[in-house]
């Protein structure tokens, strides 16, 4: 399952030395890239979403914000599959597509046919101030929403709960209490509709979102994680799913660049959160405990990766990825893929090293 066992001992030693300390880049745990995307000219890649289609394919969707399109890659190989869209304001056109979200929603192909859950792709457009929806199977248009509430939207995250499916959208240049908008998603046939639920964000204190873009919803924990890129903050703020600040932040004093992409590896109630530290020379991923947000350790990729905006997880077996994969943007261009088996083993070593440090020494006999 893990192809790089010979390197594991060295990595574990590095992890043990790194727990609760921000390491120099040369000492970071380095996870080898399984592939680097190829086959296209990039148009300033920003955010990523990965999902399976009804015909068994697994795809990575990447926003090309300056080219006004979505690039699509085979999730197992990194091979370029095609693009969708061009610059404009009509259906299927984009102006600065920034965020992209994959979510499963019910769809019926035509009247009289049974309905099943299939993947939908939601694209957050900064300069058209809207969200466009498409079906991942055929990129057929499924709806457009948000124009009444959104001013300068950036990122998005889906939430699937017992009472429905929701989309959280971050935005800038708005009053602090409207930094995040929540929409409830419903479908009728092949159309996706969105009902505005509320906007939220603290107007004062530690919960103010000065510059929020990346967002992640942890449904099991009932929390919304929001990266604040403001140079005075550079942390992750923890809200509840109804938009109440919990009073907790994490990553403070640890993130040197911009806190950009977020990813959650969930294992029951356990797991970990990955936060991107976007630097011009190197991308560092900080790992935090899912429940406590305690810092566990850090890693980066090899070959070198830098200036990463978006990341996403595909947390299930896929071809060469027997345990799933992490996908990450490199330098606003290509996409790199990493084995989740490698990453989870590295995090296990981080936890073990941390527990060893805390274990009291046995008294002398």
C-alpha positions in Angstrom: 0.0 0.0 0.0 2.9 2.3 0.7 5.5 2.4 -2.1 8.2 4.3 -0.3 8.8 2.1 2.8 12.6 2.5 2.5 12.3 6.2 3.2 10.0 5.8 6.1 12.6 5.5 8.9 14.3 8.7 7.9 11.0 10.5 7.7 9.9 9.3 11.1 13.2 10.7 12.6 12.6 14.0 11.0 9.0 14.1 12.2 10.0 13.3 15.7 12.4 16.3 15.7 9.7 18.5 14.3 6.8 18.1 16.6 5.5 21.4 18.0 8.3 23.3 16.2 8.4 25.2 12.9 11.2 23.6 11.0 13.6 25.0 8.4 12.4 23.9 5.0 15.4 21.6 4.5 14.3 19.5 7.5 10.7 19.1 6.5 9.1 15.7 5.9 8.8 15.4 2.1 6.0 13.4 0.6 6.8 12.3 -3.0 4.4 13.4 -5.8 2.8 10.5 -7.6 2.1 12.6 -10.7 2.3 16.2 -12.0 -0.5 17.2 -14.4 0.4 17.7 -18.1 -1.2 18.3 -21.5 -2.4 21.9 -21.3 -1.3 25.6 -21.1 -2.3 26.8 -17.7 -4.4 30.0 -17.1 -3.5 30.8 -13.5 -4.8 27.8 -11.7 -6.3 28.5 -8.3 -8.7 26.0 -6.7 -9.4 22.3 -7.0 -12.2 19.8 -6.5 -12.2 16.1 -7.1 -15.1 13.7 -7.6 -16.2 10.4 -9.2 -18.6 10.5 -12.2 -21.4 8.0 -12.9 -19.3 6.1 -15.5 -16.6 5.3 -13.0 -14.1 8.1 -13.9 -12.4 10.2 -11.2 -11.7 13.8 -12.2 -9.9 16.8 -10.8 -11.6 20.2 -11.7 -9.3 23.2 -11.5 -10.3 26.9 -11.9 -8.2 28.8 -14.4 -9.1 32.2 -13.1 -7.3 34.4 -15.7 -8.3 32.2 -18.6 -12.0 32.2 -17.6 -12.4 28.4 -17.7 -12.3 25.1 -15.8 -9.5 22.6 -16.6 -10.2 18.9 -16.0 -7.6 16.2 -15.2 -7.7 12.4 -14.8 -7.3 12.0 -11.0 -5.3 8.8 -11.3 -2.7 9.9 -13.8 -2.8 13.7 -14.0 -3.5 13.6 -17.8 -5.4 16.7 -19.1 -8.9 15.7 -20.1 -10.3 19.0 -21.4 -11.5 22.4 -20.5 -14.9 24.0 -20.1 -15.9 27.6 -20.6 -14.4 30.9 -21.7 -14.4 34.5 -20.5 -17.8 36.1 -20.3 -21.0 36.5 -18.4 -23.3 34.0 -20.1 -24.1 30.5 -18.9 -21.0 28.4 -19.2 -18.8 31.5 -19.3 -16.7 32.8 -16.4 -15.0 35.9 -15.1 -12.3 35.1 -12.6 -13.5 31.7 -11.5 -11.9 31.3 -8.1 -13.5 28.6 -6.0 -14.7 25.2 -7.0 -16.7 22.7 -5.0 -17.8 19.1 -5.7 -21.0 17.9 -4.1 -23.4 15.0 -4.6 -27.0 15.9 -5.3 -30.1 14.1 -6.7 -30.7 14.3 -10.4 -33.2 12.8 -12.8 -32.2 12.8 -16.4 -35.7 13.2 -17.8 -39.4 12.8 -16.7 -40.3 9.4 -15.5 -36.8 8.2 -14.8 -35.6 7.4 -11.3 -33.5 9.9 -9.4 -30.0 9.2 -8.1 -27.3 11.2 -6.4 -24.6 12.3 -8.9 -21.7 14.7 -8.6 -22.2 18.4 -9.3 -19.5 21.1 -9.7 -20.1 24.5 -8.2 -17.9 27.3 -9.5 -17.5 30.6 -7.5 -16.9 33.5 -9.8 -15.3 36.6 -8.3 -16.0 39.1 -11.0 -19.5 37.8 -12.1 -20.4 37.7 -8.3 -22.2 34.4 -8.6 -22.0 30.6 -8.4 -22.6 28.5 -11.5 -23.6 24.8 -11.1 -22.8 22.0 -13.6 -23.2 18.2 -13.6 -19.8 16.5 -13.4 -20.9 13.7 -15.8 -21.4 15.9 -18.9 -20.8 19.5 -17.6 -24.4 20.2 -18.4 -25.6 23.5 -16.9 -27.6 23.1 -13.7 -28.2 26.6 -12.5 -26.8 29.9 -11.4 -27.3 31.8 -8.1 -26.0 34.3 -5.5 -26.2 37.5 -7.5 -28.4 39.1 -5.0 -26.2 38.5 -2.0 -22.6 38.1 -3.3 -20.3 41.1 -3.9 -16.8 39.7 -4.4 -17.0 35.9 -3.7 -13.9 33.8 -3.5 -14.1 30.3 -1.9 -16.7 27.7 -1.2 -17.4 24.5 0.8 -20.2 22.0 0.8 -22.0 20.7 3.9 -24.3 17.6 3.8 -26.4 17.2 6.9 -29.6 15.4 7.9 -31.7 18.4 7.0 -30.2 19.0 3.6 -27.2 20.1 1.6 -25.6 23.6 2.0 -23.0 25.7 0.3 -20.8 28.2 2.3 -19.3 31.0 0.2 -16.7 33.4 1.4 -16.5 37.0 0.1 -14.4 40.1 0.4 -15.1 43.9 0.4 -18.3 43.5 2.4 -19.2 44.4 6.0 -17.6 41.9 8.4 -21.0 40.3 9.3 -21.5 39.3 5.6 -18.1 37.6 5.1 -19.7 34.2 4.6 -23.0 33.4 2.9 -24.9 30.1 3.4 -27.2 28.6 0.7 -29.4 25.6 0.9 -29.3 23.5 -2.3 -32.2 21.6 -3.8 -32.8 20.0 -7.1 -35.7 19.5 -9.5 -34.8 17.2 -12.4 -31.5 18.5 -13.8 -31.8 22.0 -12.2 -30.1 23.0 -8.9 -31.7 25.8 -6.9 -30.2 27.7 -4.0 -32.1 29.4 -1.2 -30.2 32.1 0.7 -30.2 31.1 4.4 -28.0 33.8 6.1 -24.7 35.6 6.1 -22.4 35.6 9.1 -19.1 36.8 10.5 -18.2 38.6 13.8 -18.0 42.4 13.6 -15.5 42.8 16.4 -13.1 40.7 18.5 -11.0 37.6 17.6 -13.7 36.2 15.2 -13.6 39.1 12.7 -12.8 37.7 9.2 -10.5 40.3 7.7 -9.6 38.5 4.5 -11.4 35.1 4.2 -11.1 32.9 1.2 -10.6 29.2 2.0 -13.4 27.5 3.9 -14.0 23.9 5.1 -17.1 22.5 6.8 -16.7 19.6 9.2 -20.2 18.3 9.5 -19.5 15.7 12.2 -17.9 18.2 14.5 -20.4 20.9 13.6 -17.7 23.4 12.7 -16.8 25.8 9.9 -13.0 26.5 9.4 -12.1 29.8 7.8 -8.6 30.9 6.8 -7.9 34.6 7.5 -5.1 35.8 5.2 -4.9 39.2 6.8 -1.2 39.8 7.7 -2.2 40.8 11.3 -3.9 37.4 11.7 -2.8 34.5 9.4 -4.8 31.9 11.3 -7.8 29.7 11.0 -11.0 30.8 12.8 -13.5 28.2 14.0 -17.2 28.9 13.7 -20.2 26.7 14.2 -22.2 25.6 11.1 -24.9 28.2 12.0 -22.4 31.0 11.9 -21.4 31.5 15.6 -17.7 32.1 16.4 -16.5 29.5 18.9 -13.8 31.7 20.3 -11.1 29.4 19.0 -8.4 30.0 16.4 -5.4 27.9 15.4 -2.3 28.3 13.4 -1.5 31.6 15.1 2.2 32.4 14.9 2.9 29.3 12.8 1.8 30.3 9.3 4.4 32.6 7.6 2.7 32.9 4.2 -1.0 33.1 3.4 -3.2 30.4 4.9 -4.9 29.2 1.7 -6.1 25.7 1.0 -7.8 23.5 3.6 -8.4 19.8 3.6 -9.9 17.3 6.1 -9.0 13.7 6.5 -11.9 12.2 8.6 -11.6 8.9 10.4 -14.8 8.5 12.4 -14.6 11.3 15.0 -10.8 11.4 14.6 -8.6 12.6 11.8 -6.7 15.7 10.9 -6.9 19.0 9.2 -4.3 20.2 6.6 -3.7 23.9 6.3 -1.7 25.3 3.4 1.1 27.8 4.2 1.4 29.5 0.8 5.0 30.8 0.4 6.7 32.0 -2.8 9.6 29.6 -2.4 8.0 26.6 -0.8 4.6 25.3 0.2 4.4 24.0 3.8 1.4 22.0 5.0 0.7 22.3 8.7 -1.3 19.4 10.2 -3.7 19.8 13.1 -5.7 17.4 15.2 -9.3 17.3 13.9 -10.9 17.7 17.4 -8.5 19.9 19.3 -6.7 21.7 16.5 -3.4 20.9 18.2 -0.5 21.3 15.9 0.9 17.8 15.0 3.6 18.6 12.5 4.4 19.8 9.0 5.3 18.4 5.6 5.9 19.5 2.0 6.1 17.8 -1.4 9.0 16.6 -3.5 9.8 17.6 -6.2 9.6 21.1 -4.8 6.2 22.7 -4.7 5.5 26.4 -4.0 2.9 29.2 -4.0 0.0 26.8 -3.5 -3.6 28.1 -3.6 -6.0 25.3 -3.7 -5.9 21.7 -2.4 -8.5 18.9 -2.2 -8.8 15.3 -1.1 -10.1 12.3 -2.9 -10.5 10.0 0.2 -11.1 6.6 -1.4 -9.2 4.0 -3.4 -8.3 5.2 -6.9 -6.0 3.3 -9.3 -2.5 3.8 -8.0 -3.8 5.5 -4.8 -5.0 2.6 -2.7 -6.0 5.0 0.1 -6.9 8.1 -1.8 -5.0 11.2 -2.8 -4.3 14.8 -2.0 -4.2 17.2 -4.9 -2.4 20.6 -4.8 -1.8 23.5 -7.1 1.9 24.4 -7.8 2.9 28.0 -8.7 -0.5 28.9 -10.1 -0.1 26.3 -12.9 0.2 22.5 -12.7 -1.4 20.2 -10.2 0.6 17.7 -8.0 -0.9 14.5 -6.5 0.2 12.8 -3.3 -0.7 9.4 -1.9 -2.9 9.7 1.2 -1.3 6.5 2.4 2.0 8.3 2.6 0.5 11.3 4.3 -1.5 9.3 6.9 1.6 7.3 7.8 3.6 10.6 8.2 0.8 12.0 10.5 0.8 8.7 12.5 4.5 9.2 13.1 3.9 12.8 14.2 1.3 11.6 16.7 3.6 8.9 18.0 6.5 11.3 18.4 4.3 13.7 20.2 3.0 11.0 22.6 6.5 9.8 23.3 7.6 13.3 24.2 4.7 13.6 26.7 5.3 10.2 28.3 6.8 10.6 31.7 10.2 9.0 32.2 10.3 5.9 34.4 11.7 6.6 37.9 15.2 5.2 38.5 15.1 1.9 40.3 
